[in-house]
Amino acid sequence: MKYIDPQNLDLTDFIKAGDSIFCGQATGEPTTLTGKLVEQRKAIGPTEVFLGLTLSNTFDAEHADFLTFNSFGPMGNSKKLSDAGVLNIIPIHFGLISQYIIEGTLKCDVAFVLLSPRGPNGKHSFGVINDYIRAAIDKARIVIGEINDQVPWVYSDGYPELERFDVLIETSRPVLQALPSKVTSIDKKIADNVSKYINDEAILQIGMGSIPDAIALSIMDRRDLGFHSGMASDFLVNLMKSGVVTNITKPFDRGVSTTAILLGKTKLYEFADNNKELKLRPSWHTHSGDVHLLKNFVSINSALEVDLTGQVGAEELNGIPVSAIGGQPDLVRAAHRSDGGHAIIALPSLAKGGKFSRIVSKLSGPVTTARSDVDVIVTENGAADLRGKDLDQRRRALINIAAPDFQEDLMKS
């Protein structure tokens, strides 16, 4: 392992044509390294890059001249790559990516990894993500790390061993932040309907965006909640500081909020720094089959469409890729099986400024989550509890929470 000045880093010394590169995703993208890859792509030759959620503007469609982009879905700024037809989408559960890397189903020759400075144990940490990046480190022929002194030191499930790294560079730049969201009146109504299913001592899985932010505000009177999720956003800071989230009822990770990705802003990163009550766990843990052992586990996910039988579409609209499978099926199924749990799909009843209904007679894309795994569908108009209901009962319940202007057409469909 050797340290190299970032300005003198020549990736052709380490990467060869035909290699497949895994980059830390989301807030964990080592942007100096990915920027160097773009700059030096012609000298390196044709290579593949595996992307997850992308928050930077590093990659563009014009870079597909030498870079082949692969991903498990168009998320964040990688949507522009998909729209340009240069993003190859691999349908895969988020929790299985580590396994696919280790067994070689997903080729991983090079890993680009963002690291924090050394912490209280004398080791660097994975900083803001610990999803499948450890698997990439273990599998890759070449591992290149970017130590950014602005990355928080966060407790995690294991820490990177520097002997696995071939090259390290040191940088100082702000950590990437979650895309902005603004809570609307519709979000608040949805949150009020969701919050009725969140009781004291529930353990939450919740994503990012305006609806999760609204839900967090609506449950500030709850007590002793737990948090076990694929990602955590700024709302977790308020829930933990106020004592709403204590994690004292969890059978594992007791007393600790667990997540694979910190996806927030400076507020979250400062809170997570050296905080023993927050831990990054790999995605195979956050999305494993053991999650259903969490009592009162409530998963809250969103969708593009829900059909009148309860099938959930969260990936495509009319053949156009919009998002990923992610962890929704795994976590929905776990919540459905949890003692006292609920698998909730929360979404606005309308899309495109009211032009389209999200409750539909037939999905326009693939089924992301089976109708047999979902408990409750929630819109701003109410909640449809589908447990134990036959197909006709489900149909009526879902029409009742659709936008009023579309209910008549749905009844005729």
C-alpha positions in Angstrom: 0.0 0.0 0.0 1.3 3.5 -0.8 0.1 7.0 -0.5 0.0 9.1 -3.7 -0.7 12.8 -4.1 -4.1 13.0 -5.8 -2.7 15.3 -8.5 -0.2 12.6 -9.4 -2.6 9.7 -9.4 -2.3 7.8 -12.7 -5.0 5.1 -12.8 -3.4 3.4 -15.7 -0.9 2.1 -13.3 -3.6 0.1 -11.6 -6.6 -0.3 -13.9 -6.6 -2.1 -17.2 -9.0 -2.3 -20.1 -11.8 -4.7 -19.4 -11.8 -4.2 -15.7 -15.0 -3.8 -13.7 -15.0 -1.0 -11.1 -17.2 -0.8 -8.1 -17.6 2.7 -6.7 -19.0 3.6 -3.3 -22.5 4.8 -3.9 -24.6 7.8 -2.8 -22.8 9.9 -0.1 -20.0 7.3 -0.1 -18.8 8.1 -3.6 -15.1 9.0 -3.5 -15.5 11.8 -6.0 -11.8 12.5 -6.4 -11.3 9.0 -7.6 -14.4 8.9 -9.8 -13.4 12.2 -11.3 -10.0 10.8 -12.1 -11.6 7.8 -13.8 -13.6 10.1 -16.1 -10.6 12.2 -16.9 -8.3 9.2 -17.7 -10.9 6.9 -19.2 -9.4 7.1 -22.7 -5.9 6.3 -21.5 -7.2 3.3 -19.4 -9.4 1.9 -22.2 -12.9 0.4 -22.1 -14.0 -0.4 -18.6 -17.2 -1.1 -16.7 -18.5 0.9 -13.7 -21.1 -0.4 -11.3 -23.2 2.5 -9.9 -25.8 2.6 -7.2 -27.7 5.8 -6.1 -25.7 8.7 -7.6 -25.7 12.1 -6.0 -22.7 13.6 -7.8 -22.6 14.9 -11.4 -19.4 13.0 -12.1 -20.7 10.7 -14.7 -22.4 11.8 -17.9 -23.7 10.1 -21.0 -20.8 11.3 -23.1 -18.5 9.2 -20.9 -20.0 6.1 -22.3 -17.4 6.3 -25.1 -15.1 4.3 -22.8 -17.2 3.6 -19.7 -20.0 1.0 -19.6 -22.4 1.9 -16.8 -24.1 -0.9 -14.9 -26.5 -0.5 -12.0 -29.3 -2.1 -10.0 -31.6 0.9 -11.0 -31.6 4.5 -12.2 -31.5 6.5 -8.9 -30.6 10.1 -8.3 -28.4 11.5 -11.0 -27.8 8.2 -12.7 -31.4 8.6 -14.1 -29.9 10.8 -16.8 -27.7 7.9 -17.9 -30.7 5.7 -18.1 -32.7 8.3 -20.0 -29.8 8.5 -22.5 -29.8 4.7 -22.9 -26.3 4.2 -21.5 -27.2 2.6 -18.1 -27.5 -1.2 -18.1 -30.0 -2.2 -15.4 -29.5 -5.4 -13.5 -32.7 -6.4 -11.6 -31.4 -7.4 -8.2 -32.3 -7.2 -4.5 -30.2 -4.7 -2.7 -29.4 -7.2 0.1 -28.0 -9.7 -2.4 -25.4 -7.5 -4.1 -22.7 -8.5 -1.6 -23.3 -12.1 -2.3 -23.2 -11.6 -6.0 -19.9 -9.8 -5.7 -18.3 -12.5 -3.6 -19.4 -15.4 -5.7 -18.4 -13.6 -8.9 -21.9 -13.2 -10.4 -21.1 -9.5 -10.5 -17.5 -9.0 -11.7 -15.5 -6.8 -9.4 -11.8 -6.1 -10.3 -11.4 -2.7 -8.8 -12.9 -1.0 -5.8 -13.1 2.8 -5.2 -13.7 3.4 -1.5 -14.3 6.5 0.6 -12.7 6.5 4.1 -12.9 8.6 7.2 -9.8 9.7 9.1 -8.7 7.5 11.9 -11.0 7.3 14.9 -10.9 6.3 18.6 -9.8 2.8 17.8 -6.9 4.0 15.7 -8.6 2.8 12.5 -10.3 4.4 9.6 -14.0 3.9 9.2 -16.2 3.4 6.1 -17.6 6.8 6.9 -21.1 7.2 5.5 -21.8 3.8 3.8 -21.3 0.2 4.7 -23.6 -1.5 2.2 -21.8 -3.8 -0.2 -18.6 -1.9 -0.3 -16.9 -4.3 2.1 -17.6 -7.2 -0.3 -16.1 -5.2 -3.1 -12.9 -4.6 -1.1 -12.6 -8.3 -0.3 -13.1 -9.4 -3.9 -11.3 -6.7 -5.9 -7.8 -7.2 -7.4 -7.1 -3.5 -6.8 -8.5 -1.4 -4.0 -8.0 2.4 -4.0 -9.1 4.5 -1.1 -9.8 8.2 -0.7 -9.3 9.4 2.9 -11.4 12.6 3.2 -10.9 14.5 6.4 -14.5 15.8 6.3 -16.0 12.3 6.4 -17.4 11.4 9.9 -15.9 8.5 11.8 -18.9 6.1 12.3 -19.1 2.9 14.2 -19.6 0.0 11.8 -19.6 -3.8 11.4 -15.9 -4.1 10.9 -13.4 -1.6 9.7 -11.2 -1.4 6.6 -7.8 -3.0 6.9 -5.3 -0.8 5.1 -3.3 -3.8 4.0 -6.1 -4.6 1.6 -5.5 -1.2 -0.1 -3.1 -0.8 -2.9 -3.3 3.0 -3.1 -4.5 5.7 -0.7 -5.0 9.4 -1.5 -5.8 12.1 1.0 -8.4 14.8 0.3 -10.6 17.4 2.0 -14.0 18.1 0.4 -17.6 18.3 1.7 -19.4 15.0 1.9 -22.1 14.6 -0.7 -25.6 15.4 0.6 -29.1 14.0 0.0 -31.2 15.6 -2.7 -33.5 18.3 -1.2 -37.1 17.5 -0.3 -39.9 19.6 0.9 -42.8 18.3 3.0 -46.2 19.2 1.3 -49.7 19.2 2.7 -50.3 15.9 0.9 -47.2 14.4 2.6 -48.6 15.4 5.9 -52.0 13.7 5.3 -50.2 10.6 4.2 -48.0 10.7 7.3 -51.1 11.0 9.5 -52.6 7.9 7.9 -49.3 6.0 8.3 -48.7 7.0 11.9 -51.8 5.1 13.0 -49.9 1.9 12.4 -46.8 2.9 14.4 -47.2 2.2 18.1 -44.8 2.6 21.0 -41.9 0.1 20.8 -42.3 -0.4 17.0 -39.1 -0.8 15.0 -39.0 1.2 11.9 -37.7 0.8 8.4 -38.1 4.0 6.5 -36.4 5.6 3.5 -35.7 9.1 2.5 -37.8 11.9 0.9 -40.6 14.2 1.9 -43.0 11.5 3.0 -40.6 9.9 5.4 -39.7 13.4 6.7 -43.4 14.0 7.3 -43.9 10.6 9.0 -41.0 11.3 11.4 -42.7 14.6 12.4 -46.0 12.8 13.0 -44.6 10.3 15.5 -42.7 12.6 17.9 -45.1 11.5 20.7 -44.2 7.8 20.4 -41.8 6.1 22.9 -39.0 3.5 22.7 -39.1 3.1 18.9 -36.3 1.2 17.2 -34.6 1.9 13.9 -33.4 -0.8 11.4 -33.2 0.4 7.8 -31.3 0.4 4.6 -30.7 4.1 4.8 -31.1 6.9 7.4 -31.7 10.6 6.8 -31.8 13.7 8.9 -35.1 12.9 10.6 -33.3 10.2 12.6 -31.3 12.8 14.4 -34.5 14.4 15.8 -36.0 11.0 16.7 -33.0 9.9 18.6 -32.2 13.2 20.3 -35.8 13.5 21.5 -35.8 10.0 23.0 -38.4 8.7 20.5 -36.0 6.2 19.1 -34.1 4.3 21.9 -33.8 0.8 20.3 -34.2 -0.8 23.7 -36.7 -3.5 22.5 -34.5 -4.9 19.6 -33.5 -8.5 20.0 -30.2 -7.7 18.2 -28.4 -4.4 17.8 -30.0 -3.4 21.1 -29.7 0.2 21.9 -28.3 1.0 18.5 -29.9 2.5 15.4 -28.7 0.4 12.4 -28.5 1.4 8.7 -26.4 0.7 5.7 -26.2 4.2 4.3 -26.3 7.7 5.9 -28.1 9.7 3.3 -28.6 13.2 4.8 -26.9 16.5 5.3 -24.3 18.0 7.6 -26.7 17.7 10.5 -26.8 13.9 10.2 -23.0 13.5 9.6 -22.1 15.6 12.7 -24.6 13.6 14.8 -23.2 10.2 13.5 -19.5 11.1 14.1 -18.2 8.9 16.9 -21.8 8.2 18.1 -22.0 4.8 19.8 -25.8 4.8 19.4 -25.6 4.6 15.6 -23.9 1.8 13.6 -23.5 1.1 9.9 -24.2 -2.5 9.0 -23.8 -4.1 5.6 -26.8 -4.5 3.5 -26.9 -8.3 3.8 -27.6 -7.6 7.5 -30.1 -4.8 7.2 -32.0 -6.8 4.6 -31.5 -10.4 5.8 -34.1 -13.0 6.5 -33.6 -12.5 10.2 -35.2 -9.1 10.1 -38.6 -10.7 10.6 -37.4 -11.6 14.1 -37.8 -8.0 15.0 -41.1 -7.7 16.9 -43.4 -4.9 15.8 -41.3 -4.3 12.7 -42.9 -1.6 10.5 -41.6 -1.2 7.0 -42.6 2.0 5.2 -41.9 2.1 1.4 -43.2 4.0 -1.6 -44.3 3.1 -5.1 -45.0 4.4 -8.5 -48.2 2.5 -8.9 -50.4 0.0 -7.0 -53.0 -2.1 -8.9 -56.4 -3.0 -7.6 -55.2 -6.4 -6.3 -52.4 -4.8 -4.2 -49.5 -5.5 -6.6 -46.8 -2.8 -6.2 -44.8 -1.3 -9.1 -41.8 0.7 -8.0 -39.4 0.4 -11.0 -40.9 1.4 -14.3 -43.7 3.5 -15.8 -44.8 2.5 -19.3 -41.5 0.8 -20.0 -39.4 3.7 -18.8 -37.0 2.8 -15.9 -37.6 5.2 -13.0 -36.1 3.5 -9.9 -34.8 0.2 -8.5 -36.1 -2.9 -6.8 -33.8 -1.9 -3.9 -34.7 -3.5 -0.6 -38.4 -3.1 -0.8 -39.4 -6.8 -1.3 -37.1 -8.1 1.4 -38.2 -5.6 4.0 -41.9 -5.7 3.1 -41.9 -9.5 3.5 -40.0 -9.3 6.8 -42.5 -6.7 8.2 -45.4 -8.8 7.0 -44.1 -11.8 8.9 -43.1 -9.8 12.0 -45.1 -10.4 15.2 -47.2 -7.2 15.4 -45.5 -5.7 12.3 -46.9 -4.0 9.3 -45.7 -3.7 5.7 -46.9 -0.3 4.5 -46.7 1.2 1.0 -47.3 4.9 1.2 -47.8 7.1 -1.9 -49.8 10.1 -3.2 -52.9 9.1 -5.0 -52.0 11.3 -8.0 -49.1 11.9 -10.3 -48.0 14.5 -12.8 -49.9 17.4 -11.2 -53.2 15.4 -10.9 -53.2 14.0 -14.5 -52.8 10.4 -13.5 -53.9 8.1 -10.8 -51.3 6.0 -8.9 -54.0 3.5 -8.0 -54.5 1.7 -11.3 -56.4 -1.2 -12.8 -53.2 -2.6 -14.2 -49.5 -1.9 -13.6 -47.6 -0.3 -16.5 -44.4 -1.9 -15.4 -43.1 -5.0 -13.6 -44.3 -6.1 -10.2 -41.8 -5.1 -7.6 -43.6 -6.4 -4.5 -46.2 -9.2 -4.6 -49.7 -8.5 -3.5 -49.4 -11.4 -0.9 -46.6 -9.5 1.0 -48.3 -6.1 1.5 -50.4 -5.3 4.5 -51.5 -1.7 4.0 -51.6 0.8 1.2 -51.8 4.4 2.3 -52.6 7.6 0.4 -53.6 11.0 1.5 -57.2 9.8 1.2 -56.9 7.0 3.8 -55.5 3.5 4.3 -56.5 0.2 2.7 -55.7 -2.7 5.0 -55.5 -5.7 2.7 -54.9 -8.4 5.2 -57.3 -11.3 4.9 -59.3 -9.6 2.1 -60.3 -11.4 -1.1 -59.7 -9.8 -4.5 -63.1 -8.0 -4.6 -62.7 -6.6 -1.1 -59.2 -5.4 -2.0 -60.5 -3.7 -5.1 -63.1 -1.8 -3.2 -60.7 -0.8 -0.4 -58.1 0.5 -2.9 -60.7 2.4 -5.0 -61.7 4.1 -1.7 -58.3 5.6 -1.2 -57.8 6.6 -4.9 -58.2 10.2 -6.0 -62.0 10.9 -6.1 -61.9 12.0 -9.7 -60.6 8.6 -10.8 -62.7 6.4 -8.6 -65.6 6.0 -11.1 -63.2 5.0 -13.9 -61.5 2.5 -11.6 -64.9 0.9 -10.7 -65.6 0.4 -14.4 -62.2 -1.1 -15.2 
